[in-house]
Amino acid sequence: MRAFVLLFTLLLIFTTKLSACSCIEENNSFRKKVKTEYVESDLIFTGTVLSRKEIPKTSRKVFGSAVVFTFEVSEIIKGKRHHSQIEVITNSDGASCGYEFEVGNTYLVYSRQSHYYTPVTQSKSDFITGLCYRNQKLKNVRKKEHRILSRMARKHN
């Protein structure tokens, strides 16, 4: 009986499809990491989270559920400001690489334009972000990162 339980447990472990977030980080300097994220991002801004809204999964094209965070924008570092508020979408949990912003806190946010959630949001495109981006509370951002981003923004504008 023990052998059966052990065999069943091993079978379950090896046949279950696990989905966990894994951020692969290259062994680069801090400056290189910030520059790479700057180049790969379509919109980088600082802003305060105003609200959090769960998006019900209404499409088979989208894996897992998502959350829309609405930010009051303080500063656009890269990209264009179309409104004073910006919505950013992420997965609803960290295991799926979602980033959990806290309402009321101010963040430095790196995001990319994507069509991934458009079957659910019905928009032309959305800004998305996740756990593997350089998102962080603004009070925790190193001065060096601010300087690098400012230089990159001046260089590319």
N, C-alpha and C positions, 0 to 999 in steps of 0.2 A: 504494500500500500504506500509506504514512504517513497519508494522508487517511482510509483505512478504520480504522486503529488510533485515530486522533484521534476520529473519529466514534463508534466503539465505546466509547471511554473516556468521552466526554461523555454518551453515552446511559446508560451504566452509572451515572455520577455522578448524573444527573438523575432516573433512574427508581428508584434504590435508596431504600427508605424508611429514613431515618436516625432513630435514637432516641437522643437525648442529653439529659441533664438540663440544664434551664435554669431558674435561680431568678430570678424577676423581683422586683427589690427597688425599692420605692418610695423616692422622695427625701424621707424623713421623718427627724425627729430620732431620736437613739438611744433616748430615752425612749418615743417613739411606737412604734418598732419592737418594743421589749420589751413594752409594753402590748398591742399588737396580737397578738403571739405568745401572751401570757398568755391573752387572751380566746379565741383560736382553739384553744388546747390544752385537752384534757380531763384530762391528768395531767402534772404537772411535778414532777420529783424530782431529788435527787442520789443517786448510787449507784455502786458499784464493779462492774465487769463480772466475773462469775464464769465464764461460759462462752459459747461461740459454737457454734451448731448449724445446719448447712445444712438447709433443708427441700426435699426432692425435689419437683419440679414434677409434681403428680398431677392437675391440673385445667386444662382449657382456658380457664377463666374468669380465671386468674391469668397475667399476662404476666411472663415471666422467672422466675428462681429467687429465693428469699428466704432470710433468715438470722434466726434467733431468738437474741437476746442475753438472757441471764439476769443480772439485777442484784441485788446485795445493797443494799437501800435504806437510805440514811443519813437522809434528810429528805424528807418530802412537802411540796411547796410549794403545789400545787393538786391536788385530787382526794382520793380516799380510799385509805387503806392497808388492804388486806385480808390481806396476808401480808408477811413480811419480805423476800421476793424477788418481783421483777416481771419478766415476760418482755415484751420489746419486739421487734417485727418490722420489718425493713427489707429493701429489695431488696439483692441480693448484690453489686452493683457501683455505683460512682459515676455511670457513664453512664446508669443507670436511676434516679438520685437516691437510691441507697442510701448510708447512712452507715456507715462501717467503724469500729466501736468496737474498742478494744484490750483484750483480757483483762488484768485486773489494774489497769487505770487507773480513776480516778473521774471521773464526768461530771455535768454539769447536762444533764438530758434533758427535752425537750419532746415530748409525744406526744399522739396523738388516738385515740379509739376508732373502730374500723372493722370492717366485715364483709368487706373485700376478700379477706383470706387465709382466711376461714372454710371455703371449700371444701377447703382443704389442711390447716388445723389442726384442723378439726372442732370448734372452740369456738364459743360463741355470738357472741363478738366478741373482737377483739384490740386491743392498743395498737400503733400503728404510728408510725414516725418516718422521717425522711429527711434528705438533704443540705440541703434548703431550710429546715429548721427551725433553731432557734438552738442546737442541741446543741454542746457544747464541753467540753473537759477542764476540770474544776473549777478547777484551778490557773490557767487562762487567763481565767476569768470576771472581768469588771471589778466592783469594789466597787459601782459605781453600779447595775449590773444586779441585784445582790443586794438593794440598798436598794429599787429599784423593785418587784421581785418580792415582797419582804416587805410593802411597803405595799399592794400589790394583794391579797395573800393576807389581810391583816388587814381590808381593806375589804370583801372578798367572803365572809368567813367569819362 
